[in-house]
């Protein structure tokens, strides 16, 4: 048995910005990675580097004096990660999706780089599967889910969602599927709705 006065907390950071940049020291907000640490500024931007409002989901970016100079011998990756915005500052783009509350706490919702490019009715679309999984996992019967792309005979890219049900609903997959189809019809645009639901005992972790 080890006894120590240290506390375990949730935090968030990247080696490119000097390791930890946010910390939830008091565990005040469930699910949050906490507040930015001293000299770290965290904001959320859309794909056009426009700063978003509180509560709006976009890419989490950092303005910090601890930022790296760049990736060694890789100017392309450096230019992608560190961008000069309209305010004249060099912001580090984390590739993580999330939002900031009015109180300044930071929440992470997924990865920007996990994007599925689909073709629906001849038009291309960008889909963030994390948002689909989050919706499906909000159903009381679902323990875990994972959405991936698949191709049918028409070569159009469509979506399949693999689902693990809770023990209580494990034998009721047909009824659950009907409810999930209805849920996605109500909450998701047509091009981002799964076309196939696959029920399994476990997902690879």
Legacy VTK file of the C-alpha trace (Angstrom):
# vtk DataFile Version 3.0
C-alpha trace
ASCII
DATASET POLYDATA
POINTS 205 float
0.000 0.000 0.000
1.315 3.399 -0.980
0.185 6.484 0.880
0.937 9.879 -0.641
-0.616 13.349 -0.420
-0.768 13.686 -4.205
-4.091 14.060 -6.000
-5.043 12.581 -9.354
-6.526 15.116 -11.749
-7.515 15.294 -15.378
-5.369 17.426 -17.635
-4.637 18.172 -21.262
-1.588 19.089 -23.243
0.801 18.246 -26.048
4.576 17.999 -26.260
4.501 20.644 -29.027
3.272 23.260 -26.537
5.424 22.269 -23.580
3.376 19.345 -22.208
0.386 20.037 -19.945
-1.550 23.205 -20.746
-4.858 22.684 -18.907
-5.661 21.165 -15.537
-8.855 20.359 -13.643
-7.325 20.745 -10.197
-10.534 20.995 -8.201
-12.568 18.589 -10.365
-15.132 21.352 -10.536
-16.487 20.407 -13.953
-17.203 16.759 -14.728
-15.799 15.760 -18.117
-13.698 18.898 -18.451
-9.896 18.988 -18.747
-10.002 22.149 -16.650
-8.678 25.658 -17.040
-5.664 26.827 -19.061
-2.523 27.079 -16.945
-0.561 30.294 -16.523
0.505 32.000 -19.784
-1.577 29.561 -21.890
-4.445 30.930 -23.959
-6.962 28.422 -25.319
-9.520 29.252 -27.984
-11.636 27.393 -30.520
-11.647 28.148 -34.258
-13.548 26.947 -37.318
-11.960 25.698 -40.550
-11.435 29.301 -41.715
-9.565 30.257 -38.526
-12.561 32.242 -37.294
-12.827 32.293 -33.522
-15.997 30.627 -32.263
-18.268 31.626 -29.392
-18.501 29.964 -25.991
-19.996 26.493 -26.256
-19.451 26.159 -30.004
-17.446 23.130 -31.119
-14.371 23.668 -33.267
-10.637 22.999 -33.302
-8.846 23.675 -30.017
-5.892 26.028 -30.524
-3.199 27.317 -28.183
-1.340 30.584 -27.852
1.593 29.995 -25.509
5.230 31.045 -25.005
6.122 27.366 -24.570
5.318 26.449 -28.182
7.889 24.553 -30.218
9.736 26.260 -33.064
8.580 23.548 -35.473
8.873 19.904 -36.466
12.426 18.924 -37.337
13.052 18.917 -41.091
9.311 18.966 -41.826
8.175 22.482 -42.847
4.878 21.177 -44.283
3.794 19.683 -40.953
4.967 22.819 -39.143
2.905 25.075 -41.409
-0.149 22.885 -40.842
0.193 22.934 -37.057
1.339 26.538 -36.452
-0.642 29.229 -38.268
-0.623 32.991 -38.111
-4.166 34.255 -37.550
-5.702 37.636 -38.332
-4.627 38.883 -34.874
-0.995 38.433 -35.952
-0.298 35.683 -33.415
1.085 32.192 -34.079
-1.552 29.697 -32.912
-0.892 25.992 -32.478
-3.672 23.842 -33.985
-4.105 20.722 -31.859
-6.267 18.671 -34.217
-8.687 18.124 -31.314
-12.335 19.145 -31.365
-13.848 20.803 -28.338
-15.308 23.939 -26.815
-14.714 26.486 -24.077
-17.393 27.541 -21.585
-18.070 31.075 -20.370
-16.261 30.179 -17.144
-13.157 29.242 -19.119
-13.199 25.478 -18.696
-12.177 23.379 -21.701
-14.000 20.293 -22.993
-12.736 17.850 -25.619
-15.308 16.176 -27.870
-13.242 14.318 -30.466
-10.527 14.461 -33.103
-10.711 16.817 -36.062
-8.461 14.535 -38.093
-10.897 11.638 -37.763
-13.025 12.671 -40.724
-14.978 10.452 -43.108
-15.348 11.788 -46.630
-18.574 10.476 -48.135
-20.342 10.749 -51.458
-24.097 11.027 -51.132
-26.342 11.650 -54.144
-23.244 12.587 -56.099
-22.061 15.214 -53.616
-19.079 15.008 -51.298
-19.491 15.594 -47.578
-17.257 15.751 -44.513
-18.533 13.775 -41.546
-17.190 13.646 -37.998
-17.992 10.087 -36.815
-17.376 11.003 -33.164
-20.585 13.036 -33.236
-22.541 10.099 -34.626
-21.137 7.746 -31.997
-21.937 10.218 -29.232
-25.566 10.386 -30.379
-25.912 6.605 -30.637
-24.279 6.085 -27.249
-26.848 8.428 -25.718
-29.398 5.630 -26.202
-29.947 3.729 -22.965
-29.250 0.343 -24.607
-25.844 1.174 -26.124
-22.618 0.540 -24.253
-20.233 1.508 -27.066
-20.259 2.266 -30.787
-17.851 2.977 -33.638
-18.792 4.420 -37.030
-16.733 3.649 -40.139
-17.140 4.110 -43.865
-18.111 1.355 -46.285
-18.759 1.145 -50.029
-21.739 -0.493 -51.702
-22.145 -1.678 -55.295
-22.796 1.876 -56.463
-19.361 2.909 -55.129
-20.971 5.597 -52.985
-19.257 5.849 -49.612
-21.736 5.171 -46.829
-21.567 4.615 -43.081
-21.702 1.514 -40.912
-21.930 1.658 -37.147
-20.708 -1.209 -34.976
-22.546 -1.407 -31.671
-22.118 -3.179 -28.347
-25.331 -3.371 -26.333
-25.628 -3.461 -22.577
-26.404 -6.876 -21.078
-29.984 -5.818 -20.443
-30.636 -5.245 -24.170
-28.262 -7.798 -25.682
-31.103 -9.986 -27.004
-33.230 -7.130 -28.292
-31.047 -5.837 -31.140
-33.879 -5.694 -33.695
-35.977 -3.374 -31.571
-32.923 -1.293 -30.622
-31.965 -0.890 -34.267
-35.409 0.490 -35.068
-35.072 3.052 -32.297
-31.553 4.030 -33.393
-32.713 4.526 -36.976
-35.459 6.831 -35.717
-33.034 8.690 -33.456
-30.605 9.333 -36.314
-33.421 10.452 -38.604
-34.432 13.046 -36.032
-30.971 14.290 -35.075
-28.643 13.848 -38.073
-28.665 15.220 -41.632
-29.469 12.570 -44.221
-25.939 12.275 -45.605
-24.471 11.465 -42.163
-26.917 8.765 -41.063
-25.568 5.211 -40.769
-26.936 2.906 -43.438
-25.960 -0.259 -41.601
-25.982 -1.255 -37.929
-23.797 -4.175 -36.888
-24.235 -5.593 -33.391
-21.242 -7.325 -31.819
-20.066 -8.569 -28.439
-17.091 -6.230 -28.194
-15.128 -3.567 -30.055
-11.350 -3.627 -30.499
-9.825 -1.109 -28.072
LINES 1 206
205 0 1 2 3 4 5 6 7 8 9 10 11 12 13 14 15 16 17 18 19 20 21 22 23 24 25 26 27 28 29 30 31 32 33 34 35 36 37 38 39 40 41 42 43 44 45 46 47 48 49 50 51 52 53 54 55 56 57 58 59 60 61 62 63 64 65 66 67 68 69 70 71 72 73 74 75 76 77 78 79 80 81 82 83 84 85 86 87 88 89 90 91 92 93 94 95 96 97 98 99 100 101 102 103 104 105 106 107 108 109 110 111 112 113 114 115 116 117 118 119 120 121 122 123 124 125 126 127 128 129 130 131 132 133 134 135 136 137 138 139 140 141 142 143 144 145 146 147 148 149 150 151 152 153 154 155 156 157 158 159 160 161 162 163 164 165 166 167 168 169 170 171 172 173 174 175 176 177 178 179 180 181 182 183 184 185 186 187 188 189 190 191 192 193 194 195 196 197 198 199 200 201 202 203 204
